[in-house]
Amino acid sequence: MYRKKALLIILYCFSHTIESQVLLKFDPDEVLLFAESQYEKAINQLKIENGMPRNGHSDGSWNQKPIEDWTSGFFPGTLWYLYENSKNEKWLKAAQKWTAPLEPLKLFNKHHDIGFMVYCSYGNGYRLTQNKNYKEIILQTSNTLATRYRPTTKTILSWGDINEKNPKTHKVIIDNMMNLEMLEWASKNGGSKKFDKISRNHANTTLKNHFRKDFSSYHLVEYNPNTGKVQNKSTVQGFADDSMWSRGQAWGIYGFIMMYRETAIKKYLKTSENLAKTYFESLPIDNIAYWDFNAPNIPNEPRDASSAAIVASACLELFELTEKKMYYNQAISILNELASDKYLAKTDNYSCVLLHSVGYKPINSEVNVNINYADYYFIEALIRLKKLQIKMFKNKQ
């Protein structure tokens, strides 16, 4: 009770430090306690031998996938966040248990997503425990990811076999920006200094080729593997090649503010801000993005809570690094909605947190469902919010 009252005092004081601040309509601690109750149900019923949980259903069950699935790191990553917030040993044990099966991924080179898979799990684990074995796994995974880098295109190959002879194209998706965080961390923590060069080159090439004049993002850019020239631009998981797929836009906002944090290169900050501006201007009144901002049946198109959660977390970092109140306000506007009964999985027997995300609408895959990365970035955003509020409160003393 004391902890809750103390936080409410901090929230009240903090609300007077930013002029015209959007008011927080929920208690982050209460939502995090709800998340704990949901994930306690999940870990009590899931069997680890069935694979990594990807999305939750109304009967409490989850789809479970092999560790090679690109989302495999998000469930254990969420458990690490629950441990960080609560300091409860049960979450430490659960996070350790669900992280351990991912170790073979340190040598997995079939696609670029090992940054998601390993850094969200082992990365958070090392940050919170300083387990030396976790560090070695992250460094080895970074070595593996670096094998997908091609100097000709100055990018990391997203989709495709790195051992293919005479490939006709080199495919790079906007999601790949998120995997650069692991390389940046590794370059500063005992890994090769080339990791930093690789991540900067990839970010620079993405900045040059992935965005339209209005700073909306393509999903996929294909390069000539021999010359590095752009062959084609498309939006595979969006409505159309020239449409703005909302989760892709979210990856760009988050990825470039992360790169600014890691390198202090101002063009990365400017890019994140430009991408965010385009995203904000396209939002409906409730601040939760449609799965694609140009989908044909708006307002009767599915929303994407995962896109919203990613952007909310990124906006808090934008605010922390720029002190521009509009980013705090935008984050709170999104979180207010996600923390409402409309999006929290409080009905039926769900054992997840957020409903109403969209995975791959053009093939009708994971439409209007829970997806583990929505939970992950939502919990991350709540923890970032709490840390930010405490920091600002202390700075005012």
Secondary structure as GFF3:
##gff-version 3
##sequence-region A 1 397
A	DSSP	alpha_helix	2	14	.	.	.	ID=ss1
A	DSSP	alpha_helix	28	45	.	.	.	ID=ss2
A	DSSP	three_ten_helix	48	50	.	.	.	ID=ss3
A	DSSP	beta_strand	52	56	.	.	.	ID=ss4
A	DSSP	beta_strand	62	65	.	.	.	ID=ss5
A	DSSP	alpha_helix	74	86	.	.	.	ID=ss6
A	DSSP	alpha_helix	89	99	.	.	.	ID=ss7
A	DSSP	three_ten_helix	100	107	.	.	.	ID=ss8
A	DSSP	alpha_helix	114	114	.	.	.	ID=ss9
A	DSSP	pi_helix	115	123	.	.	.	ID=ss10
A	DSSP	alpha_helix	124	129	.	.	.	ID=ss11
A	DSSP	alpha_helix	132	146	.	.	.	ID=ss12
A	DSSP	beta_strand	149	150	.	.	.	ID=ss13
A	DSSP	beta_strand	155	156	.	.	.	ID=ss14
A	DSSP	beta_strand	170	173	.	.	.	ID=ss15
A	DSSP	three_ten_helix	174	179	.	.	.	ID=ss16
A	DSSP	alpha_helix	180	188	.	.	.	ID=ss17
A	DSSP	alpha_helix	194	209	.	.	.	ID=ss18
A	DSSP	beta_strand	220	223	.	.	.	ID=ss19
A	DSSP	beta_strand	230	234	.	.	.	ID=ss20
A	DSSP	alpha_helix	246	263	.	.	.	ID=ss21
A	DSSP	alpha_helix	266	282	.	.	.	ID=ss22
A	DSSP	alpha_helix	305	322	.	.	.	ID=ss23
A	DSSP	alpha_helix	325	338	.	.	.	ID=ss24
A	DSSP	beta_strand	357	360	.	.	.	ID=ss25
A	DSSP	three_ten_helix	361	363	.	.	.	ID=ss26
A	DSSP	beta_strand	365	369	.	.	.	ID=ss27
A	DSSP	alpha_helix	372	395	.	.	.	ID=ss28
###
